[in-house]
Structure formats: structure tokens, C-alpha cells
Amino acid sequence: MQEHLAVIGYPIEHSLSPVMHNAGYQAVEKEAIYHKFAVKPENLQEAVLGLKALGFLGWNVTIPHKEAILPLCDELTEEAKIAGAVNTVKVQNGQLIGHNTDGVGFVRSLTEHMELNSEKHIVLLGAGGAAKGIAMALAPLGVKIHVLNRTKAKAQQLVEQIQGFGGQAILEEWEPGEWLNQGDCIIQTTSVGLKMEGYPFSLAGISPETLVVDIIFNPWETPFLKEAKSLGCKTVNGIEMLLYQGVKAWEFWFNEEAPASVMKEALLNALQVENR
Ligand code: ATR
């Protein structure tokens, strides 16, 4: 039987999820098609009921619906509850199960580059939705999370949330400080760089041993990552986070391992990245 999956969001035309998933289906000869649908906020409920009525196995949810879809789900996984957001839905016995693979996907991509344990200091730049998902997935690993954000009150809130969840978090000022030298890894989660704008402060002074991550992948290398690279640091952009949230969604829908390398190749081809 042909399965149907999709991503819903608004806008949606630039989503690379169909490319990534369809390449995976083709590679393993899975009878499935992954669609993308532009769904305006006011039509979310109807769209969700429509997908269910049409027999979709599941779908991904992206901006701006990740929180709005919460009350439309019959059940939420622990990951979705903790993140307070859903990026993956599965229809199971007529019930909508809301799940979140953003955080675990990010942690999976990070573990490709470093070991995560209670000795490690992670600097989290930003305290928005993306930062929260990442922080909540990192918290149980015991890493020390330094949080800084332009609006300090939001950083404070996130620190309390991490601590309430049993994690280790430290509030920092939104400026260069001790964290520059302490961080084994710096994760940039704000929208600064999307338009190739420079970062509000410099990374000068960080150790070249620091792993520097930006969750943006388009542009491929933000000025923030360029600076980190010029300081001799290993840099990682957001493409792996996109990849592994998709890999984890595949595993949730099909209960089997996803062909991650094929999916990554498809993403890179779609972005036409050279020198990879
Ligand atoms: P997302 O879900 O992508 O994380 P968001 O929840 O709107 O989006 O969060 C955006 C993040 O980018 C926030 O941390 C925001 O900082 P504020 O809390 O101070 O708004 C950050 N951000 C956006 N523009 C910024 C800028 N020009 N300088 C610094 N931080 C910025």
C-alpha cells in the first residue's frame, strides 16, 4: 500500500524535507510519497482533519504551527511535552500522536562531533523556540549549559526550565565573557545571520578547540561561522540538525532505521554545496 506523508507550514515552498524523505524512500524502495502543503494558520485544524481523512500515515509540522498543533493531537510523546512543541505527527489507530524530533535530532548531530558528558560546557546563544528544544534535549545528558540571550528575561526563563528539568544551567550576559573560554561547544540558535548580517559581538578569544555550531544552513556559512572558522575552530551548520530530525521522524513513522547517508546526499545536492 502506498503511504502518504507530508510537511505542513506557512510558507513552505523552500522546505527541503520532501527532497530528503523522497530520496530515502526511493533508495530503500519504500512505497511512499512525501508531499508539502502550505497551510495558513487559520486553516490548521481543517488541514489536519483533511490529512487524517485522506489516510496520511503522518506529517511534519513546521513554522508557524509547531505550538498551535498541540491541542489538535490526541496524545503527546514525552519529547513533545517537554519541548512544548510538535514537529512530527503519526496517525495510529485513528489517534494523532504528536512528537518532537528537533531536540533529539540535534543531539544526534552533535554526538557525531563530540562526546557529551557532565564535564562539558555548552554555550547556548539565544532563548527562542529552537534554543528551548535543544536545551531540553541536552539537559538530561548532564552537560553544563550557559544561556545568553539579547532579552535577558527569556534566558533566565530558559535557565529555570532547564534546572526544573534536572539539568545544569548558568545565566550569562549577552556580551563576550568568561563563557568564551569555558565553552567546549557554542551553539548559535538566533536568527542573526539569515541575511548574512554580522553577529552582535565577536568570538575573538575562544580556543580553536571549541566546536562552533550555527543552526542556520541557508546561507551555508553565516558570518558567525566564518569568524569561528577563521579562529581555527571546527564549525557545523544546521544541515545535520535538519537531517537528523528527519531521520528520527522516519524512525517514528516506520519503526525502522532511516537511510541517513542517502538523505544527507539529497539535501546537499538540493543545496548544491560544493567542497563537501
Ligand atoms: P526560533 O523558534 O527560530 O528560535 P524565536 O522563538 O522567535 O525563533 O527566537 C528567536 C531568537 O533569536 C531569540 O533568542 C531572539 O532574541 P530575543 O529573545 O531577544 O528576541 C533572537 N534574535 C532575533 N533577532 C536578534 C538580533 N538582532 N540580535 C540578537 N538576538 C536576536
Residues whose N, C-alpha, C, O or C-beta is under 5 A from the ligand:
A	BS01	ATR	G126 A127 G128 G129 A130 A131 N149 R150 T151 K154 T189 T190 S191 V192
